[in-house]
C-alpha cells in the first residue's frame, strides 16, 4: 500500500496595502470559539514498528460512505506525529463517558501511555486497541494532507466493533462532558 502525502496550494487573499497575506483570527479567539463546539473524544492508536503510540483526539470526522473514509488531525510537533507519518494502519478507539482518565492519559506528554493502568491488546493484524472502549475502527491510512501546523489523516475504515451500553465522552468548554438522558416529555 502506498501512503500519499498531498499538497494543495490555493491563492490567499492579501492585504493590498501591506502586500502580505490577510491575517486570520487571533489564535486565542479561535480556541475560544471551538471551546463552545462539543466534540466526541477518541484515542488514536498505531504501531509503525517502534512500539505502540496513541493520542487523544477530538477531530474525528466521517468523510465518505463509499468508500468508507474518516479523517482526523494531528499536530506536526507532537510526539505521535513521526509514528503516524510512518504507520500504514491505525485504530480509532471511541471513549465512553466513564473513560475520562483514559482520555487524560493519552493527552499527557512524556509518559508511557500504554503502561498500567491502561488495558490494551493487539488486534490480529498487530495494531494496539484499548480494552473496554465503546467501540473501535481499524483504519488503513491513505493520505496525509498538510494543513497549517497539522496534518489531516485520511483513512479507509476496514473493520469496526461497537459495544452497547456506553454513553459517549465529549469535550466541551475546556473539559470532558457526558450526555444527559433527555427529560421525559411533559403534558401541556
C-alpha positions, -999 to +999 in steps of 0.1 A: +000+000+000+012+035-008+005+064+015+000+096-004+011+129+011-010+155-007-002+192-011-027+218-020-019+254-028-047+279-031-044+317-036-045+335-003-063+368+000-038+395+006-039+429+023-034+452-007-020+480+014+007+459+031+012+433+003+011+405+029-014+377+035-046+387+052-044+379+089-065+352+103-085+353+135-064+357+167-054+322+179-069+328+214-102+338+198-101+308+175-096+284+205-124+302+224-148+297+195-140+260+193-143+255+231-180+261+225-183+233+199-188+199+216-168+171+200-166+133+206-134+121+222-114+093+207-079+078+212-060+071+180-035+042+184-009+028+160+024+009+158+048+018+130+073-008+142+087+011+172+061+001+198+025+013+204+017+050+203-016+068+210-031+102+215-064+118+224-082+135+196-115+154+191-111+160+153-125+127+141-149+131+112-166+108+087-158+118+052-174+092+028-196+061+029-184+048-004-156+041+002-158+044+040-134+071+049-127+091+080-103+119+089-085+132+120-060+159+126-026+156+143-001+183+152+033+180+135+051+190+167+035+162+188+055+131+198+029+109+180+033+126+146+065+108+134+049+075+142+016+083+124+036+096+094+052+061+091+022+040+100+001+022+074-027+015+098-043+029+129-072+023+153-097+049+164-109+040+199-143+056+209-143+065+245-172+062+268-184+086+295-166+066+322-132+069+305-121+105+313-090+092+329-080+073+298-086+104+277-064+124+301-037+097+300-035+098+262-035+136+262-005+137+286+030+142+272+061+125+284+046+093+299+042+057+288+005+059+279+003+021+275+016+013+310-007+002+337-035+010+345-041+013+307-055-020+295-049-029+258-042-057+234-032-061+198-057-069+170-048-100+149-033-076+123-010-061+150-025-027+159-029-017+195-066-014+207-078-002+241-099-026+262-133-015+275-139+012+249-173+020+235-161+007+201-132+010+176-125+014+139-095-002+122-081+021+095-058+019+066-041+053+062-045+066+026-035+103+027-016+128+049-027+163+039-007+193+051-030+218+070-011+246+087+007+232+118-012+199+115-017+171+091-051+157+082-050+120+081-075+104+057-080+067+062-102+039+050-123+020+076-116-017+071-131-031+103-153-019+132-165-031+165-192-013+186-201-022+221-236-014+236-242+004+269-217+032+266-227+069+267-201+089+247-174+110+262-175+146+249-151+176+251-168+210+255-158+243+271-123+230+281-134+199+298-148+164+294-185+161+295-212+135+291-247+135+276-276+136+300-306+114+292-334+136+277-361+146+301-394+128+295-419+149+276-443+169+298-480+172+291-494+206+284 
